[in-house]
Amino acid sequence: MTTAVLTVDQVAVRLGISRWKVHDLIRSRELASFKIGRCRRVSEAAVNAFVSLRTEQEAA
């Protein structure tokens, strides 16, 4: 199974939020990310985990 690696812009589109909000989530460590050189990347698994966690928090 291959895990896709997304750019900040791609994450923003998937979540329906601005790229600035994605950067805020990364800075607050709510969304896991890593750097390749100077480029910030987010794994698809990290996006799925973020959505799952937020969904559980809202349901509680």
C-alpha positions in Angstrom: 0.0 0.0 0.0 1.4 3.4 -1.0 0.8 6.4 1.2 0.4 9.6 -0.7 2.3 12.7 0.4 0.5 16.0 0.0 1.5 19.6 -0.3 -0.1 22.2 2.0 -2.2 23.4 -0.8 -3.5 19.9 -1.5 -4.3 19.4 2.2 -6.2 22.8 2.2 -8.3 21.7 -0.8 -9.1 18.3 0.8 -10.1 19.8 4.1 -11.9 22.8 2.5 -9.8 25.3 4.5 -7.3 28.0 3.6 -3.6 27.1 3.3 -2.9 29.6 6.2 -5.2 27.5 8.5 -3.3 24.3 7.4 -0.1 26.1 8.5 -1.7 27.0 11.8 -2.7 23.4 12.4 0.9 22.3 11.6 2.4 24.9 13.9 0.0 23.9 16.8 1.0 20.2 16.1 -2.6 19.2 15.5 -1.6 18.1 12.0 1.6 16.1 11.6 4.0 17.1 8.8 7.6 16.9 7.7 10.0 18.7 5.5 11.7 17.5 2.4 14.4 20.2 1.8 12.5 23.4 2.1 9.1 21.9 1.2 6.5 21.1 3.8 4.6 17.8 3.3 1.8 16.0 5.0 1.1 12.3 4.7 -2.4 11.2 3.7 -2.4 9.1 6.9 -1.9 12.3 9.0 -4.8 14.0 7.2 -7.0 11.0 7.9 -5.9 10.8 11.5 -6.7 14.5 12.0 -10.2 14.1 10.5 -10.9 11.0 12.6 -9.7 12.8 15.8 -11.8 15.9 15.1 -14.9 13.8 14.2 -14.5 11.9 17.5 -14.1 15.1 19.5 -17.2 16.6 17.9 -19.3 13.4 18.6 -18.3 13.4 22.3 
